[in-house]
């Protein structure tokens, strides 16, 4: 059985590994030079940057992929756990660190939030429960149609993961310090969403970071994608980079193959689209060819946030910087309201990832600062306000991080470039947002409703954004196809 995978991001690569391991003839096409999707390394004047993802959780998900090819996970993916992993900083001088060290967290709460100190164990128990339920009933399964939602067990479990409560409301039950609540609310941005509207279910991210831990891979997190490529090739999958699929070939309710940009047609029994469905599918099928995912339906979806990124290579090392460092806005609600109104925040929350703090060898000449602020998704091709880069540098300097004084190499990546490089709908990072219960729990299906052999994986479909979720998405689809093949045989 021949399976074609369109898109060489983590989801497509993970599907390729699993299918090839079970003897499926796999051919994957990626339009870019690199494999890994947004997990892309950027070289700029001798500096190395991981474009994303920067924060790695659930390392077992990645290890499970390479182990399928007989590779030794500990050798291929020697993850380092960062105990005190994220510094949260505020303009009034407050500093609060996220850590897997429970005693250190409580020591900070004793100074900042007595309520949080008293309830922290209870909080960790609850976010662990949210994760366990989600992992058991939601994350490790594909959703191929509406019937998949009719399971009584699924309904019962979904009712237990706080679907009708916002993340902000949930965190306020356990903490009273506004800065600590704001730090936790930032977890909503991991799915490109708003903490004041997205479901409290996503508070499970707190379990992943504060319970299980945050990790880094020496040499850069992009080594994950490289190991997936190695595993797929070892198992016999054929991977093509710089090869764009421009059309899906249809026959009644089936996809018979794909057309490449060079005019070549490659036939297939199954096709997996690993990419942003909201932009990729319309490029591959005409509106009338996809009635269940028409332009009208797509335009009704609320897009996740985009990003304005500065890659800054410094000629020195800034001591106050941590590997993960966040400088927050004074008014978080206003920041998200401006994003909703298609405006760049005048006081943005700034995330700085400096992987050289954990891995000095990756940037020996100075810090490699990946600087990101949330940006509204594109409506047309609007750009950031003039001087926005200077506004970001100015705020960092005001809070004791004078990065702009030491910049030796620099590159700006805006929503327009994100849109063109990754075929990201309106430049959004995660496809549909999770700002409503419908979009949070009923993301686009993993299978086309119009074609019996067309499947979807990646951050814009179930189970959602974030590198472990994307990998699981690819696994879920691969396992579903394998089940179909077995039933045919």
C-alpha positions, 0 to 999 in steps of 0.5 A: 500500500503506497502512502504519500505524505505532504509536508515534512514537519514533525507530524509527517515525519512521525507518520512516516516512521510508523508506517514504514516500520510496518512495511508501508511504501512511504513517500514524503514531499517537503517544499522547504530545504529543511525537514521539521516544519517550524522546528527549523534552525537558523544560522545568522552570521555565525550564530545558531537559533532554534526558530521553534519550538523552544520549550520541550516537554514530554520527551518520551513522545520523541524517544518513542519515534526513534526507538521504532527504527531500532535507534537508541533513544538515549543516544539519539535524543540525550535530553537535558532537564532544566530544573529552574527553567523559566524566569518570569519578570515584571516591570515593578521588579518582581521576579518569579521562577518556574521550577520542578523543584517543589520546595523552591516553588513554595519558598517563592510562594511564601514571599509572594503568594501565601495562598499559593503556598498553601494550595500548591500541592493541591494545584499540582494534583489537579493539573496532573489529573487534567493531563491524565484524563486528556492523555488517556481519552483525547491525545492518543486517538484520531478523530475521523468524524462526528461519530467519534465524539459519541462515545459515552466514555469520551463525554464523561471524561470531557466533562471532567476536564473543566471545559466550561471554565477559563484558564484565568478563572481556574488559576485564581482558585489557587493563587492570589498574586496577580503576577503569578496568575499572569505567569500561569496564564501565559500557558494559553499562548502555547496554543496561540490562544487567550487565557481569559477565554480558552478552557481550563483544560489547557492548564494541564500544561502546568503539569508538563512544565512544573511536574514532568519538566522542561527539556533541551537537546544539546546542539539545538532542539532541531536535532529532534527533527534530524533524528526523525529523518534518520529513523524514517530513512532507516526504515525505508521511507523516501523523503524529498525536500525542495519538492512541492505538491501543488494538486491532489488528484481526485476520482469520485470520493478518493484521492488517487495521487498528487501532482508535483510542481514539476508536473509529475504525478505520483499515485497513492493509496492513502494521502496524509496532509501534514500542514496548516489545513486552513491554508494548505488544503485550499491550495491543493483542492478547489473550493467546490472539491472540498464541501466539508472544508470550504472557504466559507467554513475556513473563514469562520474559524478564529485564527491563533496568534502569530509572532513577531520574532527577533533573532539577536546574536550578542557579542557578549553574555548577559548574566541576568538572562535565563534559558527561558526568560519572560518580561510581562506586560503591565496589563495582560487583558489589554494585550490580548484585547489588542491582539483580538482587535488586530493590533500589535500590543503597545506593551507586549509580553516578551519571551526570550530564549537563550539556549546558550545558557544551557549549551554554551557550545552552540553560541561561543561568541555570545548569547543567541537570543530568540526574542518573540512577542505575540502578533495578530494574525494577518488580515491582508499583508499588514506589517508591524508598526514602525519602530516595533523592534526598537520598542521591544529592545527599549522595554528589555533595556528598561527591565535590566536586559540591555540586549540592543547594546550588544547586537552583533547579528540580527534578523527579524521574522514577521507574520508575513514570513511565517505565512510564506515559509510554513504555509501558515494561515494568516501567519498564525502559529497553530491554525485555529485558536482554542479561544472557544470550546468548539475550536478547543475540543472539536479541531478539524478532523484527522480525516477528510469528510469528502475523500475516503483516503485523505488524512490530516495531521499537524498542529491545525488538526487534532490534538492541537499545537505544540511539538509533542501534540504534533508528533502524537497527531502523526502517530494517531493517523498512522495507526488509523491507516494501519488499522485500515490496511489490516482490515482490508487484508 
